Amino acid sequence: NQVLEMFDHAYSNYMEHAYPADELMPLTCRGRVRGQEPSRGDVDDALGKFSLTLIDTLDTLVVLNKTKEFEEAVKKVIKDVNLDNDIVVSVFETNIRVLGGLLGGHSVAIMLKEKGEYMQWYNGELLHMAKELGYKLLPAFNTTSGLPYPRVNLKFGVRHPEARTGTETDTCTACAGTLILEFAALSRFTGTSVFEEYARKALDFIWEKRQRSSNLVGVTINIHTGDWVRKDSGVGAGIDSYYEYLLKAYVLLGDDSFLERFNTHYNAIMRYISQPPLLLDVHIHKPMLNARTWMDSLLAFFPGLQVLKGDIRPAIETHEMLYQVIKKHNFLPEAFTTDFRVHWAQHPLRPEFAESTYFLYKATGDPYYLEVGKTLIENLNKYARVPCGFAAMKDVRTGSHEDRMDSFFLAEMFKYLYLLFADKEDMIFDIEDYIFTTEAHLLPLWLSTTNQTISKKNTTTEYTELDDSNFDWTCPNTQILFPNDPMFAQSIREPLKNVVDKSCPRGISRAEESLGGGPKPPLRARDFMASNPEHLEILKKMGVSLIHLKDGRVQLVQHAVQAASSLDAEDGLRFMQEMIELSSQQQKEQQLPPRAVQIVSHPFFGRVVLTAGPAQFGMDLSKHKAGTRGFVATIKPYNGCSEITNPEAVKEKIALMQRGQCMFAEKARNIQKAGAIGGIVIDDNEGSSSDTAPLFQMAGDGKNTDDITIPMLFLFNKEGNIILDAIREYEAVEVLLSDKAKDRATIFKGKMIPNYIIDSNLELENMDQKLSENDSHKQNSEEAASGSQDVGAATEELEEGESSDVAGPGSLSPDNADSASVPISDQDSYVPGTKEAGAPEPACASGDNQPQEQKTETESNSKVNWDNKVTPMESILADWNEDIEAFEMMEKDEL
């Protein structure tokens, strides 16, 4: 019932405030129309002015037993949706969301019509639209390789000047390998074989180009030559659904070759990428070499896929690790490190973890997974729910929001949560008759025997070179996955229950595994101490030299040819890369973290949270856990650069002022003198928004600022306008300034608030005041603290590859601002300026599950001064160049 109520809240707000726009903007209560909002880059490629959210939600309505609403929605799609727009869209997103949504809608429509009560008028209209869209996507496949262009113009196709696309050379593996379910279903529903043929050709090409010795695929491939552009390999962003579609294509289409390929890849994944409970990216040519020290949130689908394969133990282990990360941060951050710190802090309400939870519950029947689902529901209601829907998290650490509710939230999240808790009698049809696409759209299994226009299993030498004896040729039987022991799943989870908070997740190292515990694992950068003779000896063996500079810094230089062996040289390269990542992280950590502005007055009641930039002066909100709470007041003059002329309006309030014309510290002194208890500076650049700029922190004026004792925060123009609009509409607006969003149980202790927003952890007694439904109002914002071009700009970890040493005058100490790139001699990789100290994070001793004390060793003149990039080595052995290219690409990669 809770899931149904939450779905109604999200869906009705989309239909009321956004339709026919593609998506709802839940903070500003309006639709997101492409071209009318600031561009979000590739994210906007999903939007095609075709009412994306409604199409994506069609089959969810039927799963949730909302057949009347489904019938109305189908009529709206048929009447209103136009697929012939002059707009460039992502082939991948349009396939899984729109084509998949139309096919899923058609699948359940014909099922309802057959049952005889609903949809009696339906005559395949959604299928006709799907076929029209399929033909609009086909021009993207006009390449010699058969791999599709990543984008297509719905009206003009590709390559034509008016199409504004067709010049791209690269695509991601998942983008080209996640077509077969929808295209094959379209072919089999319509009898037109061309769609399935094109999708198979793309899959065949990727398989042909796999790295033959490791059987892994890279993240990005050249669509014309088939060369791997990014050679790192994992199960997350860029590759994820390629693996998913190989297994599901076997299930839906019954073609053995797809299972053969999946099993080949799966064996490689379990050999190289799976390091339970972690799944770590590796280099396809050197799969024993980890390619990065963090994981992205999209890999959360993988335990569900492992359940489908029948490999339950690693699925339970990885899922449990992910659940502990969620318990720590309330949501799964977009990326997190191997020691479970936040790497990218956003969370756009992704459904992959809920998907894996559903599959694990179906496989095990363990009620533990119902509790996991309950936690997901509570966190969504508590932290993401806003008056106009559910808002994505801008930063899981502060609890701030982004003006975004992606279509996949309605398409997938509520479907999986409902199915997790639903009994058979709650469903109006048998879900086991369908397979889920990667967007959770339903395709009927009877398609496997319909219109089979494709020849049987490919029998070329491509397949005969494989050893068929390793493969199971049937899907696993869930009846025999487990011994008759209800504690089986718990016994697998138990050793991992403290993996995030209390101990390190280090399993047996590969060397120990193969040699029975003999050699020690390689030295990690985070454990390195320049004063440890044993560490220096290991460095020497890896070909790494340590040079002490006169100013107290340490240089590390690697000469690959001086390593004791090629394996040691490989370890040395990994060590140098870790050092670079570690130093980059240290630089980031020296920036102040973002702060939160939480609107706590009617009708927001703490549900809208804006990310605010911190100040390097005034009250440190991280040391004042209660924060500063008060009503806001606009000051005169609005720029705050001279004595405040309306002190009576500002006294005991939080002052709002405009950025510009004087130093931030001067503004703070003026409002403090007028009696304000805090200040919010709103950017004067019209339309500036956290979506398009990095975190901004306000610097002092170069003088002593100890006299400023009130907290000061910075909001961008778009985020500041939500508060200004609220003042215009409600006059008295109260906010809470804090280091992170506060639990509403704390904010409203003993106060009356409406029942419909009371969280599960609040007392229900004495809280029976109701709000009229008209209190949903237009709030104008896109929340969150972001950066700009003048004094005090500092970056935050929003995108991999952003420089971490950007600094304006006064914003960073000189020690942190003098990082410079250093040329490298032939065959050297080089890291300048290491502090002669230990790791900044607790490290695990080998063979030890308890964290050690932090190792530090100070030196009077030591300072951190790292490059965040290694210049390519030109004359190192040819195969090393591939590693270096991959590392450089990783620095630039985005989710």
GILIN-V169520 format. One record per residue. N is the residue number from 1. RES is the residue in one small letter. D_CENTER is the distance of its C-alpha to the mean C-alpha in whole Angstrom. Layout:
BEGIN
n:res:d_center
N:RES:D_CENTER
N:RES:D_CENTER
END
This chain:
BEGIN
n:res:d_center
1:n:28
2:q:25
3:v:23
4:l:25
5:e:26
6:m:22
7:f:22
8:d:25
9:h:24
10:a:21
11:y:23
12:s:26
13:n:24
14:y:23
15:m:26
16:e:28
17:h:26
18:a:24
19:y:26
20:p:27
21:a:24
22:d:20
23:e:18
24:l:19
25:m:18
26:p:19
27:l:20
28:t:23
29:c:24
30:r:24
31:g:22
32:r:20
33:v:23
34:r:22
35:g:24
36:q:25
37:e:21
38:p:20
39:s:18
40:r:15
41:g:15
42:d:14
43:v:12
44:d:15
45:d:17
46:a:16
47:l:18
48:g:22
49:k:24
50:f:25
51:s:24
52:l:20
53:t:19
54:l:23
55:i:23
56:d:20
57:t:21
58:l:25
59:d:25
60:t:23
61:l:26
62:v:28
63:v:26
64:l:27
65:n:30
66:k:30
67:t:33
68:k:34
69:e:31
70:f:30
71:e:33
72:e:33
73:a:30
74:v:31
75:k:34
76:k:32
77:v:30
78:i:33
79:k:35
80:d:32
81:v:29
82:n:30
83:l:29
84:d:31
85:n:29
86:d:29
87:i:26
88:v:23
89:v:21
90:s:18
91:v:20
92:f:17
93:e:16
94:t:19
95:n:20
96:i:18
97:r:18
98:v:21
99:l:23
100:g:22
101:g:22
102:l:26
103:l:27
104:g:25
105:g:27
106:h:30
107:s:30
108:v:30
109:a:33
110:i:35
111:m:35
112:l:36
113:k:39
114:e:40
115:k:40
116:g:42
117:e:41
118:y:39
119:m:38
120:q:41
121:w:41
122:y:38
123:n:39
124:g:36
125:e:35
126:l:31
127:l:32
128:h:34
129:m:31
130:a:29
131:k:32
132:e:32
133:l:28
134:g:29
135:y:31
136:k:29
137:l:27
138:l:29
139:p:30
140:a:27
141:f:28
142:n:31
143:t:31
144:t:33
145:s:30
146:g:29
147:l:26
148:p:25
149:y:24
150:p:20
151:r:22
152:v:25
153:n:27
154:l:27
155:k:31
156:f:32
157:g:30
158:v:29
159:r:32
160:h:34
161:p:34
162:e:33
163:a:30
164:r:28
165:t:27
166:g:28
167:t:28
168:e:24
169:t:25
170:d:22
171:t:19
172:c:16
173:t:18
174:a:16
175:c:17
176:a:20
177:g:20
178:t:19
179:l:22
180:i:25
181:l:24
182:e:24
183:f:27
184:a:29
185:a:29
186:l:30
187:s:33
188:r:34
189:f:34
190:t:36
191:g:38
192:t:37
193:s:36
194:v:34
195:f:31
196:e:31
197:e:32
198:y:30
199:a:27
200:r:29
201:k:30
202:a:26
203:l:26
204:d:29
205:f:28
206:i:25
207:w:27
208:e:30
209:k:28
210:r:26
211:q:27
212:r:30
213:s:31
214:s:27
215:n:27
216:l:23
217:v:21
218:g:19
219:v:16
220:t:18
221:i:22
222:n:25
223:i:26
224:h:29
225:t:30
226:g:27
227:d:27
228:w:24
229:v:22
230:r:19
231:k:21
232:d:18
233:s:17
234:g:15
235:v:14
236:g:10
237:a:9
238:g:12
239:i:14
240:d:13
241:s:15
242:y:18
243:y:19
244:e:18
245:y:21
246:l:23
247:l:24
248:k:24
249:a:26
250:y:28
251:v:28
252:l:29
253:l:31
254:g:33
255:d:33
256:d:33
257:s:32
258:f:28
259:l:29
260:e:31
261:r:28
262:f:25
263:n:27
264:t:28
265:h:24
266:y:23
267:n:26
268:a:25
269:i:21
270:m:23
271:r:25
272:y:23
273:i:19
274:s:20
275:q:21
276:p:21
277:p:19
278:l:17
279:l:15
280:l:16
281:d:16
282:v:19
283:h:22
284:i:23
285:h:27
286:k:27
287:p:24
288:m:26
289:l:24
290:n:21
291:a:19
292:r:16
293:t:16
294:w:12
295:m:10
296:d:6
297:s:5
298:l:6
299:l:10
300:a:10
301:f:12
302:f:15
303:p:17
304:g:18
305:l:19
306:q:21
307:v:23
308:l:23
309:k:25
310:g:27
311:d:25
312:i:25
313:r:25
314:p:22
315:a:20
316:i:21
317:e:21
318:t:17
319:h:16
320:e:18
321:m:17
322:l:13
323:y:15
324:q:17
325:v:13
326:i:13
327:k:17
328:k:16
329:h:14
330:n:14
331:f:10
332:l:8
333:p:6
334:e:3
335:a:6
336:f:10
337:t:13
338:t:16
339:d:17
340:f:15
341:r:14
342:v:11
343:h:10
344:w:7
345:a:8
346:q:6
347:h:6
348:p:7
349:l:9
350:r:7
351:p:11
352:e:10
353:f:12
354:a:14
355:e:15
356:s:16
357:t:18
358:y:20
359:f:21
360:l:22
361:y:24
362:k:26
363:a:26
364:t:28
365:g:29
366:d:28
367:p:28
368:y:25
369:y:22
370:l:24
371:e:23
372:v:20
373:g:19
374:k:22
375:t:19
376:l:16
377:i:19
378:e:20
379:n:17
380:l:16
381:n:20
382:k:20
383:y:17
384:a:15
385:r:19
386:v:21
387:p:24
388:c:23
389:g:20
390:f:17
391:a:14
392:a:11
393:m:10
394:k:11
395:d:11
396:v:11
397:r:14
398:t:16
399:g:15
400:s:15
401:h:14
402:e:13
403:d:16
404:r:13
405:m:14
406:d:12
407:s:15
408:f:13
409:f:13
410:l:17
411:a:17
412:e:15
413:m:15
414:f:18
415:k:20
416:y:19
417:l:19
418:y:23
419:l:24
420:l:23
421:f:26
422:a:28
423:d:31
424:k:33
425:e:35
426:d:32
427:m:31
428:i:34
429:f:33
430:d:32
431:i:28
432:e:30
433:d:31
434:y:28
435:i:25
436:f:21
437:t:20
438:t:16
439:e:16
440:a:18
441:h:21
442:l:24
443:l:27
444:p:30
445:l:31
446:w:35
447:l:33
448:s:34
449:t:38
450:t:38
451:n:39
452:q:38
453:t:39
454:i:37
455:s:39
456:k:39
457:k:37
458:n:37
459:t:40
460:t:39
461:t:40
462:e:36
463:y:36
464:t:39
465:e:38
466:l:36
467:d:37
468:d:37
469:s:38
470:n:35
471:f:33
472:d:34
473:w:34
474:t:34
475:c:31
476:p:31
477:n:33
478:t:31
479:q:35
480:i:35
481:l:31
482:f:33
483:p:36
484:n:38
485:d:36
486:p:34
487:m:33
488:f:31
489:a:28
490:q:28
491:s:30
492:i:27
493:r:25
494:e:27
495:p:27
496:l:23
497:k:24
498:n:24
499:v:21
500:v:19
501:d:21
502:k:25
503:s:25
504:c:23
505:p:22
506:r:24
507:g:26
508:i:29
509:s:28
510:r:29
511:a:32
512:e:33
513:e:32
514:s:35
515:l:37
516:g:38
517:g:37
518:g:39
519:p:37
520:k:34
521:p:31
522:p:30
523:l:30
524:r:27
525:a:26
526:r:25
527:d:29
528:f:31
529:m:34
530:a:36
531:s:39
532:n:39
533:p:41
534:e:40
535:h:36
536:l:38
537:e:40
538:i:37
539:l:36
540:k:39
541:k:39
542:m:35
543:g:37
544:v:35
545:s:38
546:l:38
547:i:40
548:h:41
549:l:41
550:k:43
551:d:41
552:g:40
553:r:36
554:v:36
555:q:35
556:l:34
557:v:35
558:q:34
559:h:37
560:a:36
561:v:39
562:q:40
563:a:38
564:a:40
565:s:39
566:s:36
567:l:34
568:d:34
569:a:34
570:e:30
571:d:30
572:g:31
573:l:28
574:r:25
575:f:27
576:m:27
577:q:23
578:e:22
579:m:25
580:i:23
581:e:20
582:l:21
583:s:23
584:s:20
585:q:19
586:q:22
587:q:23
588:k:19
589:e:20
590:q:24
591:q:22
592:l:22
593:p:19
594:p:19
595:r:21
596:a:21
597:v:23
598:q:24
599:i:26
600:v:28
601:s:31
602:h:32
603:p:30
604:f:27
605:f:28
606:g:25
607:r:22
608:v:21
609:v:19
610:l:19
611:t:18
612:a:21
613:g:22
614:p:24
615:a:28
616:q:29
617:f:32
618:g:33
619:m:32
620:d:29
621:l:27
622:s:26
623:k:29
624:h:30
625:k:28
626:a:30
627:g:29
628:t:31
629:r:32
630:g:34
631:f:35
632:v:34
633:a:37
634:t:37
635:i:39
636:k:42
637:p:42
638:y:38
639:n:38
640:g:39
641:c:41
642:s:44
643:e:46
644:i:44
645:t:47
646:n:45
647:p:45
648:e:46
649:a:43
650:v:41
651:k:42
652:e:40
653:k:37
654:i:34
655:a:35
656:l:33
657:m:34
658:q:33
659:r:32
660:g:35
661:q:38
662:c:38
663:m:36
664:f:34
665:a:36
666:e:39
667:k:37
668:a:37
669:r:40
670:n:41
671:i:40
672:q:40
673:k:44
674:a:44
675:g:43
676:a:39
677:i:37
678:g:34
679:g:32
680:i:29
681:v:30
682:i:28
683:d:28
684:d:31
685:n:29
686:e:29
687:g:25
688:s:23
689:s:20
690:s:17
691:d:15
692:t:17
693:a:18
694:p:17
695:l:18
696:f:22
697:q:24
698:m:28
699:a:30
700:g:34
701:d:37
702:g:38
703:k:41
704:n:41
705:t:38
706:d:39
707:d:41
708:i:38
709:t:37
710:i:35
711:p:31
712:m:30
713:l:27
714:f:25
715:l:24
716:f:23
717:n:25
718:k:23
719:e:22
720:g:26
721:n:27
722:i:26
723:i:28
724:l:31
725:d:31
726:a:31
727:i:34
728:r:35
729:e:35
730:y:35
731:e:37
732:a:36
733:v:33
734:e:32
735:v:29
736:l:28
737:l:27
738:s:25
739:d:23
740:k:20
741:a:20
742:k:23
743:d:24
744:r:26
745:a:28
746:t:29
747:i:29
748:f:32
749:k:34
750:g:37
751:k:36
752:m:36
753:i:33
754:p:33
755:n:32
756:y:29
757:i:27
758:i:28
759:d:26
760:s:27
761:n:28
762:l:30
763:e:34
764:l:35
765:e:38
766:n:40
767:m:37
768:d:38
769:q:38
770:k:36
771:l:35
772:s:36
773:e:33
774:n:34
775:d:32
776:s:29
777:h:29
778:k:28
779:q:26
780:n:25
781:s:22
782:e:18
783:e:18
784:a:17
785:a:19
786:s:19
787:g:21
788:s:24
789:q:27
790:d:29
791:v:30
792:g:28
793:a:25
794:a:22
795:t:19
796:e:15
797:e:12
798:l:10
799:e:11
800:e:12
801:g:16
802:e:17
803:s:20
804:s:20
805:d:24
806:v:24
807:a:27
808:g:30
809:p:33
810:g:33
811:s:29
812:l:29
813:s:32
814:p:34
815:d:33
816:n:29
817:a:30
818:d:32
819:s:30
820:a:31
821:s:30
822:v:33
823:p:35
824:i:35
825:s:38
826:d:38
827:q:37
828:d:35
829:s:32
830:y:32
831:v:30
832:p:32
833:g:33
834:t:31
835:k:32
836:e:35
837:a:33
838:g:31
839:a:27
840:p:25
841:e:24
842:p:26
843:a:26
844:c:27
845:a:31
846:s:31
847:g:32
848:d:31
849:n:29
850:q:29
851:p:28
852:q:31
853:e:32
854:q:30
855:k:32
856:t:33
857:e:36
858:t:37
859:e:39
860:s:41
861:n:40
862:s:36
863:k:33
864:v:30
865:n:30
866:w:27
867:d:26
868:n:23
869:k:24
870:v:26
871:t:29
872:p:29
873:m:32
874:e:35
875:s:37
876:i:36
877:l:36
878:a:35
879:d:32
880:w:31
881:n:30
882:e:27
883:d:25
884:i:26
885:e:24
886:a:21
887:f:21
888:e:21
889:m:19
890:m:16
891:e:17
892:k:16
893:d:13
894:e:10
895:l:7
END
